[in-house]
Amino acid sequence: MSRCFVAIGLLVVLAVLTAAGAVASPQPDPVCRACGGSFADAAADRGYDVTVTNSTATVRIHENGSATWTVTNRLNGTGADALAEPDAAESVARATVSEGHGLPHVYEEGSLTVESVSVEGRSITVEFTDPDAATRRLGTLVVDYFHSDGVQGGWILDVDEFTLVGPPGSTVLNDPAAAVDTELSTGDVTATVDGGRVTWRGSLDEEYGPVFYDDLYVVYGDSGTADWRVAGATALTSAPIWLGNLGTFVAPTAFFYLGALFVVVVGVDALLSLDADVHSRRIARAVAALGALAAAAVPVVPNGRWLVGLAAAYLVVGGGALAAPRLLRSVRGATSLGIASLVAVGGVSIAQTSLLGGGVVFERAVELAVSHLPLATGLLVGRALGEYRAGGGLRPVLFGAAVALTGWFVAGAVYVPFASTPFGLILVVMGAGAVAGALAAAPLVALTALASEDRAAEPRMVDAPGEPAAES
């Protein structure tokens, strides 16, 4: 099979995945499958013409993670009186619990049991149980009803009042309202918390009612529970989503990165073999010059802020190699220089944000620094190339591949969302980033590969004790 067909095949796969992600764009789901419009639809399917004028849902969470739902629908319409008969009410109530769309269990299978159906005038109350409403984590009880397992479609408050009640003696340990971006929501979606009760007020008008597009957990426990337990409990609950993102997005694009880096290494090896006069000091000057050029281009290039990190990394590596060339001649030294370049990336990001008048968020600076890890690992890949050129055999090749792969996975693990699943388009973004990262690492690969050869060429016998060897 020709390389052309392989490349076309990869592009087709990416296009299909991207299109699938766009087509499968999730839509908001109702928060109550037995409330409002869902109940009216189940009644209409059985020949009852009714409307729901008021609907409430109270969900009581038990210590074992199960929940009891109590839903009351007040009816109007020509079929309201007929539906208020016990047998008819029982039939429609069971149908809306088993066939209705909405919580509980929109994104996963669940087993719901109708416990009772009661009628009072034109109001029908259905009580049903859900054995899988919450999970024990680090001494807390995490309710994940409003978490879409990473899909992030959003939630329609299709009920006049929705109340979540924790086990007796428990209190809400987190702030559910803080997880919702009200600027992106429609209507009033603010949750009110009173001890162990969380209440949302919605509307039976699903088309124009309150909707929010965020995932959230509600964490119950003793009022004295440490904050780290709450944070750890939610993190453990979301961990499977993150692991899924690693397998879906980071692992496939790792092949792009390794493939592009292989081409870079082969190209560097060929260039070094052609030019015997080039040495590491000259490459160090070139790296520093590239850093200065990138820094100068920041205010000129559209969206030039992305060049800041590259400029900082190149300037630190190039300057460090000129000031202390022996750093490049050992794995420890190259690692230290790589770490210094990442610290510089984070530091420059903080300084840039401060100068622009924005609030400093250290987590973002750390994320930006880690995203440059595939660039920094080019120093160690170059060391491996230098050892291979010196007759090191297969061992340096395996070392270089392992370092590069680790760098990509760490950077990817920070880049992909932790508690949500991105669209397929991220594969294209990460694939392009993989190629760009490998190309950007090329000067660093050449720098440390040459440093190994320079060291081998040094006249060690004439070095004075305690002084650096002469540059070749």
C-alpha positions as CSV (number, residue, x, y, z in Angstrom):
1,M,0.0,0.0,0.0
2,S,1.4,3.4,-1.0
3,R,2.0,6.2,1.4
4,C,-0.4,8.3,-0.5
5,F,-3.3,5.9,0.1
6,V,-2.3,5.7,3.8
7,A,-2.4,9.5,4.1
8,I,-5.8,9.7,2.3
9,G,-7.2,6.9,4.6
10,L,-6.1,8.8,7.7
11,L,-7.7,12.0,6.4
12,V,-11.0,10.1,5.7
13,V,-11.0,8.6,9.2
14,L,-10.5,12.1,10.7
15,A,-13.2,13.6,8.6
16,V,-15.7,10.9,9.6
17,L,-14.9,11.2,13.3
18,T,-15.2,15.0,13.1
19,A,-18.6,14.8,11.2
20,A,-19.9,12.3,13.7
21,G,-19.0,14.6,16.5
22,A,-20.8,17.5,14.8
23,V,-23.9,15.4,14.0
24,A,-24.1,14.0,17.5
25,S,-24.2,17.4,19.1
26,P,-26.3,16.7,22.3
27,Q,-29.4,18.6,23.1
28,P,-30.7,19.5,26.6
29,D,-32.7,16.9,28.4
30,P,-35.7,17.3,30.9
31,V,-34.9,16.9,34.6
32,C,-38.0,14.9,35.2
33,R,-39.3,12.1,33.1
34,A,-42.6,11.9,34.9
35,C,-43.4,15.6,35.0
36,G,-45.3,18.1,32.9
37,G,-45.1,17.5,29.2
38,S,-43.8,13.9,29.5
39,F,-46.8,13.0,31.6
40,A,-49.2,14.7,29.2
41,D,-47.6,12.9,26.3
42,A,-48.1,9.5,28.0
43,A,-51.7,10.4,28.7
44,A,-52.3,11.4,25.0
45,D,-50.8,8.1,23.8
46,R,-53.6,6.4,25.8
47,G,-56.4,8.6,24.6
48,Y,-56.6,11.2,27.4
49,D,-56.6,14.9,26.3
50,V,-55.0,16.6,29.3
51,T,-52.6,19.4,30.1
52,V,-50.5,19.7,33.2
53,T,-51.0,23.0,35.0
54,N,-48.6,22.4,37.8
55,S,-45.8,19.8,38.4
56,T,-43.5,19.2,41.3
57,A,-40.8,16.6,42.0
58,T,-39.1,15.8,45.3
59,V,-36.2,13.3,45.2
60,R,-35.0,11.9,48.5
61,I,-31.5,10.4,48.5
62,H,-30.9,7.5,50.8
63,E,-27.7,6.5,52.6
64,N,-27.2,3.5,50.3
65,G,-27.2,5.7,47.2
66,S,-30.8,4.9,46.1
67,A,-33.5,7.5,45.7
68,T,-37.2,7.8,46.1
69,W,-39.0,10.2,43.6
70,T,-42.3,11.7,44.5
71,V,-43.9,13.5,41.5
72,T,-47.3,15.3,41.5
73,N,-49.0,16.5,38.4
74,R,-52.1,18.7,38.5
75,L,-54.3,18.2,35.4
76,N,-56.7,20.2,33.3
77,G,-58.5,19.5,30.0
78,T,-61.3,17.4,28.7
79,G,-59.8,14.1,29.7
80,A,-58.7,15.2,33.2
81,D,-61.6,13.7,35.1
82,A,-61.4,10.4,33.2
83,L,-57.7,10.2,33.8
84,A,-58.2,10.8,37.5
85,E,-59.8,7.4,37.8
86,P,-57.4,5.1,39.7
87,D,-56.9,2.5,37.0
88,A,-56.3,5.2,34.3
89,A,-54.0,7.1,36.5
90,E,-52.0,3.9,37.4
91,S,-51.6,3.1,33.7
92,V,-50.4,6.5,32.6
93,A,-48.1,7.0,35.7
94,R,-46.4,3.7,35.1
95,A,-46.0,4.5,31.4
96,T,-44.4,7.9,32.0
97,V,-41.9,6.4,34.5
98,S,-40.9,3.6,32.1
99,E,-41.2,5.4,28.8
100,G,-40.7,9.1,29.6
101,H,-37.6,11.0,28.6
102,G,-35.5,12.8,31.2
103,L,-34.0,12.1,34.6
104,P,-33.3,9.7,36.1
105,H,-30.8,7.9,33.7
106,V,-30.7,9.8,30.5
107,Y,-27.3,8.5,29.4
108,E,-27.2,5.1,31.0
109,E,-29.6,2.2,31.7
110,G,-31.4,2.2,35.0
111,S,-34.0,0.1,36.8
112,L,-36.9,2.2,38.1
113,T,-39.7,0.7,40.3
114,V,-43.1,2.3,40.7
115,E,-44.1,2.1,44.3
116,S,-47.5,3.8,44.4
117,V,-49.9,6.0,42.4
118,S,-52.4,8.1,44.2
119,V,-55.2,10.5,43.1
120,E,-56.6,13.5,44.8
121,G,-59.1,15.5,42.8
122,R,-57.3,16.3,39.5
123,S,-53.8,15.7,41.0
124,I,-51.9,12.5,40.4
125,T,-48.9,11.6,42.5
126,V,-46.6,8.8,41.5
127,E,-43.8,7.5,43.7
128,F,-41.0,5.5,42.2
129,T,-37.5,4.4,43.3
130,D,-34.2,4.4,41.7
131,P,-31.4,2.1,43.1
132,D,-28.6,4.0,41.4
133,A,-28.8,7.8,42.2
134,A,-25.6,8.4,44.2
135,T,-22.1,6.9,44.9
136,R,-20.1,6.7,48.0
137,R,-16.7,8.5,47.6
138,L,-14.2,9.4,50.4
139,G,-16.9,9.4,53.0
140,T,-19.3,11.5,51.0
141,L,-22.4,10.7,48.9
142,V,-22.1,12.1,45.3
143,V,-25.4,12.5,43.4
144,D,-24.7,12.6,39.7
145,Y,-28.2,13.1,38.3
146,F,-27.2,16.4,36.8
147,H,-24.0,15.1,35.3
148,S,-24.2,13.8,31.7
149,D,-21.1,11.5,31.8
150,G,-19.2,14.1,29.8
151,V,-21.8,14.6,27.0
152,Q,-22.8,18.1,28.2
153,G,-26.1,18.5,26.5
154,G,-27.7,20.6,29.2
155,W,-30.8,20.3,31.4
156,I,-34.4,21.7,30.9
157,L,-36.1,22.5,34.2
158,D,-39.4,21.2,32.9
159,V,-41.1,21.3,36.3
160,D,-42.4,24.0,38.5
161,E,-40.3,22.9,41.5
162,F,-37.6,20.3,41.7
163,T,-36.2,19.5,45.1
164,L,-33.3,17.2,46.0
165,V,-33.2,16.1,49.6
166,G,-30.2,14.4,51.2
167,P,-30.1,11.6,53.8
168,P,-31.2,12.6,57.3
169,G,-28.6,14.7,59.1
170,S,-26.6,15.3,56.0
171,T,-25.9,18.7,54.4
172,V,-24.9,19.8,50.9
173,L,-21.1,20.2,50.9
174,N,-20.5,21.8,47.5
175,D,-22.1,24.7,45.7
176,P,-24.3,23.4,42.8
177,A,-25.1,27.0,41.7
178,A,-21.3,27.8,41.2
179,A,-21.1,25.0,38.5
180,V,-23.6,26.7,36.3
181,D,-22.7,29.5,33.9
182,T,-25.8,31.7,34.2
183,E,-24.7,33.9,31.2
184,L,-25.1,30.9,28.9
185,S,-28.3,29.7,30.5
186,T,-31.9,30.8,29.7
187,G,-34.2,31.9,32.5
188,D,-33.5,31.7,36.2
189,V,-31.6,28.4,36.8
190,T,-30.1,29.3,40.2
191,A,-30.3,26.6,42.8
192,T,-31.1,27.5,46.4
193,V,-29.5,25.4,49.1
194,D,-31.0,25.0,52.6
195,G,-29.0,22.4,54.7
196,G,-29.6,19.2,52.9
197,R,-32.2,20.5,50.4
198,V,-31.4,21.8,46.9
199,T,-34.3,23.4,45.0
200,W,-34.6,24.6,41.4
201,R,-37.7,26.4,40.1
202,G,-38.6,25.8,36.5
203,S,-41.5,26.0,34.1
204,L,-43.8,23.6,32.2
205,D,-43.1,25.6,29.0
206,E,-40.2,23.4,27.7
207,E,-39.7,25.7,24.7
208,Y,-39.1,28.9,26.7
209,G,-38.4,27.5,30.2
210,P,-35.2,27.7,32.1
211,V,-32.3,25.7,30.7
212,F,-28.7,25.4,31.7
213,Y,-25.9,23.7,29.8
214,D,-23.4,22.6,32.5
215,D,-22.8,19.4,34.4
216,L,-22.8,19.4,38.2
217,Y,-22.7,17.1,41.1
218,V,-24.5,17.5,44.5
219,V,-22.3,16.2,47.3
220,Y,-23.8,15.2,50.7
221,G,-22.1,14.5,54.0
222,D,-21.4,15.7,57.5
223,S,-21.1,19.5,57.8
224,G,-17.5,19.1,59.1
225,T,-16.3,17.2,56.1
226,A,-12.9,18.5,54.8
227,D,-12.9,20.4,51.5
228,W,-10.3,18.1,50.0
229,R,-12.7,15.1,50.5
230,V,-15.4,16.9,48.5
231,A,-13.0,17.8,45.7
232,G,-11.5,14.3,45.7
233,A,-15.0,12.7,45.6
234,T,-16.0,14.7,42.5
235,A,-12.7,14.1,40.8
236,L,-13.0,10.3,41.4
237,T,-16.5,10.4,40.0
238,S,-15.3,12.1,36.8
239,A,-12.1,10.1,36.4
240,P,-13.7,7.5,34.0
241,I,-14.6,10.4,31.6
242,W,-11.1,11.7,31.6
243,L,-9.7,8.2,31.1
244,G,-12.1,7.8,28.1
245,N,-10.8,11.1,26.7
246,L,-7.2,9.8,26.9
247,G,-8.1,6.7,25.0
248,T,-10.3,8.5,22.4
249,F,-8.2,11.6,21.7
250,V,-4.7,11.5,23.2
251,A,-3.8,7.9,22.3
252,P,-4.7,8.2,18.5
253,T,-2.9,11.5,18.1
254,A,0.2,10.1,19.8
255,F,0.8,8.2,16.5
256,F,0.7,11.5,14.6
257,Y,3.3,13.0,17.0
258,L,5.6,10.0,17.0
259,G,5.4,9.8,13.2
260,A,6.1,13.5,12.7
261,L,8.9,13.3,15.3
262,F,10.4,10.3,13.5
263,V,10.5,12.4,10.3
264,V,12.2,15.2,12.2
265,V,14.8,12.9,13.7
266,V,15.6,11.3,10.4
267,G,15.9,14.8,8.8
268,V,18.2,16.1,11.6
269,D,20.3,13.0,11.3
270,A,20.7,13.5,7.5
271,L,21.5,17.2,7.9
272,L,24.2,16.5,10.6
273,S,25.7,13.8,8.3
274,L,25.9,16.3,5.4
275,D,27.5,19.2,7.3
276,A,30.5,18.2,9.4
277,D,31.4,21.8,10.3
278,V,28.3,22.6,12.3
279,H,28.5,22.4,16.1
280,S,26.2,22.8,19.0
281,R,27.2,26.4,19.8
282,R,26.1,27.5,16.4
283,I,22.8,25.7,16.8
284,A,22.4,27.3,20.3
285,R,22.7,30.7,18.7
286,A,20.1,29.8,16.1
287,V,17.7,28.6,18.8
288,A,18.1,31.8,20.7
289,A,17.6,33.8,17.6
290,L,14.4,31.9,16.8
291,G,13.2,32.7,20.3
292,A,13.9,36.4,19.7
293,L,12.2,36.3,16.3
294,A,9.1,34.6,17.8
295,A,9.0,37.3,20.6
296,A,9.2,40.1,18.1
297,A,6.4,38.5,16.0
298,V,3.9,38.4,19.0
299,P,2.5,41.9,18.5
300,V,2.6,41.6,14.7
301,V,1.1,38.1,13.9
302,P,-2.6,37.7,14.3
303,N,-3.4,35.9,17.6
304,G,0.3,36.1,18.3
305,R,-0.1,35.3,21.9
306,W,0.4,31.6,21.1
307,L,4.0,32.5,20.2
308,V,4.9,33.7,23.7
309,G,5.5,30.2,25.0
310,L,7.5,29.2,22.0
311,A,9.6,32.3,22.3
312,A,10.3,31.8,26.1
313,A,11.3,28.1,25.6
314,Y,13.7,28.9,22.7
315,L,15.3,31.8,24.5
316,V,15.8,29.8,27.7
317,V,17.2,26.7,25.9
318,G,19.4,28.7,23.5
319,G,20.7,31.0,26.2
320,G,21.3,28.2,28.6
321,A,23.2,26.2,26.0
322,L,25.4,29.2,25.3
323,A,26.0,30.0,29.0
324,A,26.5,26.4,30.1
325,P,27.1,24.1,27.2
326,R,27.8,21.1,29.4
327,L,24.1,21.1,30.4
328,L,23.4,19.5,27.0
329,R,25.9,16.7,27.4
330,S,24.1,14.7,30.0
331,V,20.5,13.5,30.5
332,R,20.3,15.3,33.8
333,G,21.5,18.5,32.3
334,A,19.2,18.4,29.3
335,T,16.3,17.5,31.6
336,S,17.1,20.5,33.8
337,L,17.2,22.8,30.9
338,G,13.9,21.5,29.6
339,I,12.2,22.0,32.9
340,A,13.6,25.6,33.1
341,S,12.1,26.2,29.6
342,L,8.7,25.1,30.9
343,V,9.0,27.2,34.0
344,A,9.8,30.2,31.7
345,V,6.7,29.5,29.6
346,G,4.5,29.5,32.7
347,G,6.2,32.6,34.1
348,V,5.9,34.6,30.9
349,S,2.2,33.6,30.7
350,I,1.6,35.0,34.1
351,A,3.5,38.2,33.3
352,Q,1.6,38.7,30.1
353,T,-1.8,38.3,31.8
354,S,-0.8,40.8,34.5
355,L,0.4,43.4,31.9
356,L,-2.9,43.1,30.0
357,G,-4.8,43.7,33.2
358,G,-6.3,40.3,33.5
359,G,-6.6,38.2,36.6
360,V,-3.7,35.7,37.1
361,V,-4.9,32.1,37.1
362,F,-1.9,29.9,38.0
363,E,-3.7,26.8,36.9
364,R,-3.8,28.2,33.3
365,A,-0.1,29.0,33.5
366,V,0.7,25.5,34.5
367,E,-1.5,24.1,31.7
368,L,0.3,26.2,29.2
369,A,3.7,25.1,30.5
370,V,2.7,21.5,30.3
371,S,1.3,21.9,26.8
372,H,4.9,22.7,25.7
373,L,6.2,19.4,27.1
374,P,6.5,17.8,23.7
375,L,8.7,20.7,22.7
376,A,11.0,20.4,25.7
377,T,11.3,16.6,25.4
378,G,13.1,17.3,22.1
379,L,16.2,17.9,24.2
380,L,16.2,14.3,25.4
381,V,15.2,12.9,22.0
382,G,18.3,14.7,20.6
383,R,20.4,13.1,23.3
384,A,19.1,9.7,22.2
385,L,19.9,10.6,18.6
386,G,23.4,11.6,19.5
387,E,24.0,8.3,21.4
388,Y,22.6,6.3,18.5
389,R,24.9,8.1,16.0
390,A,27.8,7.2,18.3
391,G,26.9,3.5,18.0
392,G,24.6,3.2,20.9
393,G,22.4,0.6,19.2
394,L,18.7,0.2,20.0
395,R,18.7,1.3,23.6
396,P,18.8,5.1,22.9
397,V,16.1,4.7,20.3
398,L,13.8,3.1,22.8
399,F,14.7,5.8,25.4
400,G,13.9,8.6,22.9
401,A,10.6,7.0,21.9
402,A,9.5,6.5,25.5
403,V,10.4,10.1,26.5
404,A,8.5,11.5,23.5
405,L,5.5,9.3,24.1
406,T,5.4,10.2,27.8
407,G,5.7,13.9,27.1
408,W,2.8,13.7,24.6
409,F,0.5,11.8,27.0
410,V,1.2,14.1,29.9
411,A,0.5,17.2,27.8
412,G,-2.6,15.6,26.3
413,A,-3.8,14.5,29.7
414,V,-3.8,18.2,30.8
415,Y,-5.2,19.5,27.5
416,V,-8.3,17.2,27.2
417,P,-11.3,18.1,29.5
418,F,-11.4,16.2,32.7
419,A,-15.2,16.0,33.2
420,S,-16.6,16.4,29.7
421,T,-16.2,14.8,26.3
422,P,-15.2,17.2,23.5
423,F,-16.5,17.0,19.9
424,G,-14.5,15.0,17.3
425,L,-13.0,18.3,16.0
426,I,-10.5,18.1,18.8
427,L,-8.8,15.2,16.9
428,V,-8.0,17.6,14.1
429,V,-6.7,20.2,16.5
430,M,-4.6,17.8,18.4
431,G,-3.3,16.2,15.2
432,A,-2.2,19.6,13.9
433,G,-0.6,20.3,17.3
434,A,1.3,17.0,17.2
435,V,2.9,17.9,13.8
436,A,3.6,21.5,14.9
437,G,5.1,20.3,18.2
438,A,7.4,17.8,16.5
439,L,8.6,20.5,14.0
440,A,9.1,23.0,16.7
441,A,11.3,20.5,18.6
442,A,13.6,20.0,15.6
443,P,16.1,22.7,16.6
444,L,16.3,21.2,20.1
445,V,16.8,17.8,18.8
446,A,19.7,19.0,16.6
447,L,21.2,21.0,19.5
448,T,21.6,18.0,22.0
449,A,22.5,15.6,19.2
450,L,25.4,17.8,18.2
451,A,26.4,18.4,21.9
452,S,27.0,14.6,22.2
453,E,29.3,14.7,19.2
454,D,31.1,17.8,20.4
455,R,31.8,16.1,23.6
456,A,33.3,13.1,21.8
457,A,35.5,15.4,19.8
458,E,36.9,17.4,22.8
459,P,40.6,17.1,23.5
460,R,40.0,15.9,27.0
461,M,43.7,15.2,27.8
462,V,44.6,18.9,27.7
463,D,41.8,20.2,29.8
464,A,42.9,21.8,33.0
465,P,41.4,20.4,36.2
466,G,38.1,22.0,37.0
467,E,37.9,23.8,33.7
468,P,35.5,23.1,30.9
469,A,36.7,21.3,27.8
470,A,37.5,23.3,24.7
471,E,34.7,23.9,22.3
472,S,35.1,21.9,19.1
